Amino acid sequence: MALAENESKGAIILVGIVLLTMVGVVFGIFVGLGRPIDGLELLGERFACAELPLELEVGSAHKLGSGDRIARLVAEEGAERDPSWPDNVIVQIHKDDRAPGLLFPPDPRPVDLEKLGKWEEDPKQVFRGEINRGRVDFGRWSVPYIRERLFRDAGVWVDSMRVNLTAGDVNCVVFAEFPPEVDGSEDALRLLLDGFELR
């Protein structure tokens, strides 16, 4: 009888552990990936465009555990696109109004030439560095941008450009990632921003 009771208690404890583990996994996914939200509604907080520019479409959109909201824009399947256009764009609206400023430090963080030399010989280490920064003008707007290059372990590099589109209480930063081995350019960035039609 005592043996059966012990086995029963052990089974209950085991079930409890499994349930807690499952709750932990679900919570981890929620905090990490966030919960899905309407991407077009998110974009509408800052942009007035009826159609997304550069043959882009909303790939996914989430509200993170931090309160930040993110929409990921990807190239429309089957669309004929200019190869110089960014093919992966992230629009992030931060909950904390200090966050955008942290993404635009006053001092450049250039590519480490020593790391670059080693990477060119044997591209095992992943690292990034700033290529240039400036301002991009579009419509009646002028905003700062930073262009970075990510050196991947596959021996290819990828350029990304980010701009701070914060206005009022909408703390918005846009990240535009270009196809591998394609130089990020002001012209392509300007086309993207023009097409968004800022409010």
ABEGO torsion letter per residue (X at the ends): XAAAAAAAAAAAAAAAAAAAAAAAAAAAAAAAAEBBBBAAAAAAAABABABBBGGBBBABBBBBAAGBBBBBBBBBBGBBBBAABBABBBBBBBABAAAAAAABBABBBBBBAAAAAAAAABBABBBBBBABBEBBBBEABBBBBBBBBBBBAAGBBBBBBBBBABBEABBBBBBBBBBBGBBBBAAAAAAAAAAAGBX
